[in-house]
Amino acid sequence: MNRPTLTRPVARPHLLTPEDHERFARDGWIGPFPLLSAEAARRLAPELRRAFDQTRGYFYAQRDELERFYANGGSYYADAPWFQSLHALSPRLLEVARHPEIVDRVAQLIGDDVMLWATICFLQEAGGRLHWHSDNEFHHVSGVSAWIGSANTTPENALKLMPGSHRFPKRPEDYLSTGLETMDTLASDDRALEIARQWQPDIDFARPEIHDGEFILFDGTLWHGSDNPGRAERCAMGLRFSAPDQRVRIPMTAWEPTIWDPAPPPTVMVRGEDAYQLNRRMEVPLTSQEGR
């Protein structure tokens, strides 16, 4: 009689482990995970720049300027896209955003229906610093961010994260809005840690061991910042995902009370279905994935 052949289960590289889920709930981030070869990731940098150059650029005007602008009606982005809408400007960037390495993991964190609503170019010059902050959009919708190393990414200049800060009662913007802190003071790791230790005395910030072609996932409300002590400009790609039951909008202010642009950003369902129809939907053709 033939004996049954025992086969080893096929590994699922996109499957999060119980430890990943526990760490995400506790620390607010997981990774790094492989995505592209370093060479393929570096080829993304010119495309990120090209797409960003078609947008209105980074924008946070004074509140009184915005109130005067919107009093006359219309959208600030009527003539050029939001800087976080690069997936609407580049099929190649959208293809990366739809990669199963990313989307399969995101789906395990937020559910089977996954909507992409932001694709961002993060350029940081040598010696540059970005103050500690959380992402204003994620204080109004729930979801997950991906941060992908594209060019000249090292553990020394990767995104800095404050583990567990997604559970804090305050965010850095609360200190900025009241004038207790400035962007300069919150660019200091020591000062950010001093504030964070009010709620978690043993906290320290983390720098993921990430290189070009790898990515991390994190809760958008997590405190994060960056600096680049190297000699070359660092380029990274950011993605933001939510379930389609979340209504996404474009914030025109960095802290509360938020002023919203009347035009919604373009979104793409990268997995599953949209049963809610709350957002501006962008239909896209299927494309092939580039190999690592």
VEXZANU-388810 format. One record per residue (C-alpha): residue number from 1; x, y, z. Coordinates in Angstrom, 2 decimals. Layout:
<sites>
SITE, num, x, y, z
SITE, NUM, X, Y, Z
...
</sites>
This chain:
<sites>
SITE, num, x, y, z
SITE, 1, 0.00, 0.00, 0.00
SITE, 2, 1.35, 3.42, -0.93
SITE, 3, 2.03, 5.65, 2.02
SITE, 4, 0.91, 9.29, 1.75
SITE, 5, 3.67, 11.74, 0.99
SITE, 6, 4.14, 14.36, 3.68
SITE, 7, 4.94, 17.76, 2.25
SITE, 8, 6.21, 20.83, 4.03
SITE, 9, 3.65, 23.70, 4.00
SITE, 10, 4.50, 26.37, 1.47
SITE, 11, 5.78, 29.50, 3.21
SITE, 12, 3.65, 32.60, 2.80
SITE, 13, 6.13, 35.50, 2.82
SITE, 14, 3.36, 38.11, 3.05
SITE, 15, 1.80, 36.58, 6.15
SITE, 16, 2.16, 38.48, 9.41
SITE, 17, 3.07, 36.37, 12.40
SITE, 18, 1.31, 36.55, 15.78
SITE, 19, 4.42, 38.36, 16.98
SITE, 20, 3.99, 40.96, 14.22
SITE, 21, 0.40, 41.61, 15.28
SITE, 22, 1.39, 41.87, 18.93
SITE, 23, 4.24, 44.24, 18.13
SITE, 24, 2.07, 46.44, 15.92
SITE, 25, -0.55, 46.76, 18.65
SITE, 26, 2.09, 47.46, 21.30
SITE, 27, 4.69, 49.55, 19.45
SITE, 28, 2.69, 50.87, 16.50
SITE, 29, 5.09, 49.65, 13.80
SITE, 30, 6.57, 46.51, 12.24
SITE, 31, 9.28, 45.68, 9.73
SITE, 32, 11.42, 46.08, 7.78
SITE, 33, 10.17, 43.79, 5.03
SITE, 34, 11.65, 43.17, 1.55
SITE, 35, 9.95, 44.75, -1.45
SITE, 36, 12.29, 45.54, -4.38
SITE, 37, 15.93, 45.05, -5.20
SITE, 38, 18.09, 47.99, -4.16
SITE, 39, 18.67, 48.81, -7.83
SITE, 40, 14.93, 48.82, -8.63
SITE, 41, 14.23, 50.96, -5.57
SITE, 42, 16.84, 53.54, -6.61
SITE, 43, 15.24, 53.77, -10.04
SITE, 44, 12.07, 54.96, -8.31
SITE, 45, 13.72, 58.14, -7.03
SITE, 46, 13.61, 60.06, -10.37
SITE, 47, 9.98, 59.03, -10.85
SITE, 48, 9.09, 60.21, -7.35
SITE, 49, 10.72, 63.56, -8.09
SITE, 50, 9.04, 63.85, -11.49
SITE, 51, 5.58, 63.17, -10.07
SITE, 52, 6.11, 65.50, -7.11
SITE, 53, 7.14, 68.31, -9.44
SITE, 54, 3.66, 68.18, -11.01
SITE, 55, 1.94, 68.96, -7.68
SITE, 56, 1.36, 72.21, -5.82
SITE, 57, 4.14, 71.18, -3.44
SITE, 58, 4.11, 71.06, 0.33
SITE, 59, 1.63, 73.56, 1.70
SITE, 60, 0.59, 74.77, 5.13
SITE, 61, -0.47, 78.41, 4.87
SITE, 62, -1.40, 80.68, 7.73
SITE, 63, -4.94, 80.12, 8.94
SITE, 64, -6.12, 83.64, 8.05
SITE, 65, -4.78, 83.24, 4.50
SITE, 66, -6.72, 79.99, 4.10
SITE, 67, -9.91, 81.47, 5.48
SITE, 68, -9.72, 84.31, 2.94
SITE, 69, -8.99, 81.86, 0.11
SITE, 70, -11.90, 79.54, 0.90
SITE, 71, -14.29, 82.43, 1.46
SITE, 72, -14.18, 82.87, -2.33
SITE, 73, -14.97, 79.19, -2.96
SITE, 74, -13.08, 76.63, -5.00
SITE, 75, -10.30, 74.22, -4.22
SITE, 76, -6.67, 75.09, -3.65
SITE, 77, -5.89, 72.04, -5.78
SITE, 78, -8.04, 72.98, -8.76
SITE, 79, -4.98, 73.63, -10.94
SITE, 80, -2.45, 71.10, -9.64
SITE, 81, -2.71, 67.96, -7.46
SITE, 82, -2.08, 67.49, -3.75
SITE, 83, 1.51, 66.44, -3.04
SITE, 84, 0.19, 63.17, -1.58
SITE, 85, -1.61, 62.14, -4.78
SITE, 86, 1.39, 60.85, -6.73
SITE, 87, -0.40, 57.57, -7.52
SITE, 88, -2.69, 59.62, -9.78
SITE, 89, 0.33, 60.97, -11.66
SITE, 90, 2.50, 57.88, -12.10
SITE, 91, 1.45, 54.34, -13.10
SITE, 92, 4.83, 53.10, -11.92
SITE, 93, 4.37, 54.47, -8.40
SITE, 94, 0.85, 53.07, -8.28
SITE, 95, 2.21, 49.68, -9.31
SITE, 96, 4.59, 49.74, -6.34
SITE, 97, 1.77, 50.79, -4.01
SITE, 98, -0.28, 47.76, -5.17
SITE, 99, 2.54, 45.29, -4.57
SITE, 100, 1.34, 42.16, -2.68
SITE, 101, 4.28, 42.40, -0.27
SITE, 102, 2.70, 45.61, 1.02
SITE, 103, -1.02, 45.14, 0.42
SITE, 104, -1.26, 41.61, 1.82
SITE, 105, 0.27, 42.76, 5.09
SITE, 106, -1.83, 45.91, 5.28
SITE, 107, -4.98, 43.82, 4.76
SITE, 108, -4.08, 41.72, 7.78
SITE, 109, -4.01, 44.89, 9.86
SITE, 110, -7.08, 46.79, 8.59
SITE, 111, -9.25, 44.18, 6.81
SITE, 112, -9.64, 42.67, 3.36
SITE, 113, -10.88, 45.87, 1.69
SITE, 114, -7.88, 48.18, 1.28
SITE, 115, -7.99, 51.69, -0.15
SITE, 116, -4.87, 53.64, -1.12
SITE, 117, -5.34, 57.38, -0.63
SITE, 118, -1.84, 58.86, -0.44
SITE, 119, 1.48, 58.35, -2.22
SITE, 120, 4.26, 60.72, -1.17
SITE, 121, 7.84, 61.59, -2.09
SITE, 122, 10.03, 62.17, 0.95
SITE, 123, 13.27, 63.92, 0.01
SITE, 124, 15.70, 64.89, 2.75
SITE, 125, 18.90, 66.70, 1.99
SITE, 126, 22.16, 65.89, 3.73
SITE, 127, 22.03, 67.49, 7.17
SITE, 128, 18.25, 67.94, 6.99
SITE, 129, 15.90, 67.38, 9.93
SITE, 130, 12.14, 66.92, 10.19
SITE, 131, 10.60, 67.59, 13.61
SITE, 132, 8.75, 64.94, 15.58
SITE, 133, 5.09, 64.85, 14.56
SITE, 134, 2.13, 62.61, 13.83
SITE, 135, 0.11, 62.69, 10.64
SITE, 136, -2.94, 64.94, 10.96
SITE, 137, -5.01, 62.89, 8.50
SITE, 138, -4.81, 59.83, 10.77
SITE, 139, -6.43, 61.70, 13.64
SITE, 140, -9.59, 61.78, 11.51
SITE, 141, -9.40, 58.39, 9.76
SITE, 142, -7.92, 55.08, 10.84
SITE, 143, -5.34, 53.32, 8.73
SITE, 144, -1.75, 52.27, 8.16
SITE, 145, 1.25, 53.97, 6.58
SITE, 146, 4.10, 52.38, 4.65
SITE, 147, 7.56, 53.99, 4.42
SITE, 148, 9.79, 52.61, 1.64
SITE, 149, 13.49, 53.28, 1.26
SITE, 150, 14.21, 54.39, -2.32
SITE, 151, 17.69, 55.94, -2.59
SITE, 152, 20.53, 56.36, -0.09
SITE, 153, 18.44, 54.89, 2.72
SITE, 154, 20.36, 53.62, 5.74
SITE, 155, 19.48, 52.89, 9.37
SITE, 156, 21.19, 56.19, 10.21
SITE, 157, 18.78, 58.32, 8.13
SITE, 158, 15.63, 56.18, 8.15
SITE, 159, 12.38, 57.30, 9.72
SITE, 160, 12.58, 57.61, 13.51
SITE, 161, 9.67, 56.16, 15.48
SITE, 162, 8.49, 56.54, 19.09
SITE, 163, 7.19, 53.04, 19.98
SITE, 164, 3.87, 53.08, 21.78
SITE, 165, 3.20, 56.78, 21.15
SITE, 166, 0.05, 56.00, 19.14
SITE, 167, -1.59, 55.42, 22.53
SITE, 168, -0.51, 58.74, 24.06
SITE, 169, -3.23, 61.25, 25.05
SITE, 170, -1.44, 64.06, 23.20
SITE, 171, 0.44, 64.43, 19.95
SITE, 172, 3.30, 66.80, 19.08
SITE, 173, 0.90, 69.09, 17.19
SITE, 174, -0.96, 69.77, 20.44
SITE, 175, 2.19, 71.42, 21.79
SITE, 176, 2.74, 73.36, 18.57
SITE, 177, -0.81, 74.69, 18.44
SITE, 178, -0.60, 76.09, 21.97
SITE, 179, 2.85, 77.60, 21.45
SITE, 180, 4.46, 75.44, 24.13
SITE, 181, 6.88, 74.05, 21.54
SITE, 182, 8.18, 75.02, 18.11
SITE, 183, 9.23, 72.92, 15.14
SITE, 184, 12.82, 73.67, 16.10
SITE, 185, 12.44, 72.39, 19.67
SITE, 186, 10.55, 69.33, 18.46
SITE, 187, 13.39, 68.57, 16.03
SITE, 188, 15.37, 67.63, 19.15
SITE, 189, 15.25, 63.94, 20.02
SITE, 190, 16.03, 64.76, 23.64
SITE, 191, 13.11, 67.19, 23.91
SITE, 192, 10.70, 64.78, 22.19
SITE, 193, 11.75, 62.02, 24.57
SITE, 194, 11.35, 64.33, 27.56
SITE, 195, 7.74, 64.98, 26.54
SITE, 196, 7.00, 61.34, 25.69
SITE, 197, 8.33, 60.12, 29.04
SITE, 198, 5.43, 61.84, 30.76
SITE, 199, 3.34, 58.84, 29.64
SITE, 200, 5.95, 56.12, 29.20
SITE, 201, 8.98, 56.73, 31.45
SITE, 202, 11.19, 54.07, 29.84
SITE, 203, 10.51, 55.04, 26.22
SITE, 204, 13.26, 55.49, 23.65
SITE, 205, 12.95, 56.11, 19.94
SITE, 206, 13.69, 53.46, 17.33
SITE, 207, 15.46, 53.59, 13.98
SITE, 208, 14.43, 50.65, 11.80
SITE, 209, 17.27, 48.71, 10.18
SITE, 210, 16.00, 49.64, 6.74
SITE, 211, 17.78, 49.98, 3.40
SITE, 212, 16.81, 50.78, -0.19
SITE, 213, 14.06, 48.45, -1.38
SITE, 214, 12.71, 47.63, 2.10
SITE, 215, 9.68, 49.02, 3.92
SITE, 216, 8.06, 49.37, 7.31
SITE, 217, 4.40, 49.68, 8.30
SITE, 218, 3.23, 51.98, 11.08
SITE, 219, 0.17, 53.47, 12.68
SITE, 220, -0.30, 56.97, 11.27
SITE, 221, -0.83, 58.44, 14.74
SITE, 222, 2.60, 57.24, 15.87
SITE, 223, 5.08, 60.01, 16.72
SITE, 224, 7.81, 60.04, 14.07
SITE, 225, 10.52, 62.28, 12.65
SITE, 226, 13.71, 62.05, 10.62
SITE, 227, 17.16, 63.44, 10.11
SITE, 228, 19.87, 62.77, 7.58
SITE, 229, 23.41, 62.92, 8.94
SITE, 230, 24.84, 61.49, 5.70
SITE, 231, 26.41, 63.27, 2.75
SITE, 232, 23.80, 62.35, 0.14
SITE, 233, 20.15, 63.25, -0.26
SITE, 234, 17.85, 60.48, 0.96
SITE, 235, 14.70, 59.62, -0.99
SITE, 236, 11.81, 57.58, 0.39
SITE, 237, 8.28, 56.77, -0.70
SITE, 238, 5.28, 57.01, 1.62
SITE, 239, 1.92, 55.26, 1.23
SITE, 240, -1.27, 55.59, 3.26
SITE, 241, -4.05, 53.02, 3.38
SITE, 242, -7.48, 52.83, 5.02
SITE, 243, -10.60, 50.71, 4.74
SITE, 244, -13.16, 52.25, 2.36
SITE, 245, -15.54, 53.02, 5.23
SITE, 246, -13.21, 55.92, 6.09
SITE, 247, -13.86, 59.28, 4.39
SITE, 248, -10.51, 60.86, 3.50
SITE, 249, -10.00, 64.57, 2.96
SITE, 250, -7.12, 66.97, 2.36
SITE, 251, -6.10, 68.92, 5.47
SITE, 252, -4.82, 72.43, 4.88
SITE, 253, -3.59, 72.94, 8.44
SITE, 254, -1.19, 70.84, 10.49
SITE, 255, -3.13, 71.03, 13.75
SITE, 256, -6.61, 71.59, 15.12
SITE, 257, -9.01, 73.01, 14.28
SITE, 258, -8.36, 71.59, 10.84
SITE, 259, -9.32, 73.47, 7.69
SITE, 260, -10.20, 71.03, 4.90
SITE, 261, -9.98, 71.56, 1.17
SITE, 262, -13.40, 70.97, -0.44
SITE, 263, -11.96, 68.67, -3.14
SITE, 264, -11.42, 65.04, -2.03
SITE, 265, -8.18, 63.25, -2.97
SITE, 266, -8.18, 60.44, -5.57
SITE, 267, -8.30, 56.97, -4.04
SITE, 268, -7.66, 53.49, -5.45
SITE, 269, -8.98, 50.17, -4.19
SITE, 270, -5.85, 48.03, -4.13
SITE, 271, -7.64, 45.04, -2.64
SITE, 272, -11.25, 43.99, -2.16
SITE, 273, -14.37, 46.06, -2.79
SITE, 274, -15.74, 49.48, -1.91
SITE, 275, -19.25, 49.00, -0.53
SITE, 276, -19.46, 52.53, 0.90
SITE, 277, -18.74, 54.91, -2.00
SITE, 278, -17.61, 57.66, 0.39
SITE, 279, -14.51, 58.69, -1.53
SITE, 280, -13.41, 59.86, -4.95
SITE, 281, -12.61, 56.66, -6.79
SITE, 282, -9.84, 56.42, -9.38
SITE, 283, -10.16, 53.45, -11.73
SITE, 284, -6.88, 51.97, -12.95
SITE, 285, -5.94, 49.07, -15.24
SITE, 286, -4.13, 46.02, -13.94
SITE, 287, -0.35, 46.18, -14.34
SITE, 288, 2.42, 43.66, -13.94
SITE, 289, 4.67, 43.74, -10.92
SITE, 290, 8.35, 44.45, -11.32
SITE, 291, 10.55, 41.74, -9.87
SITE, 292, 12.95, 42.29, -7.08
</sites>
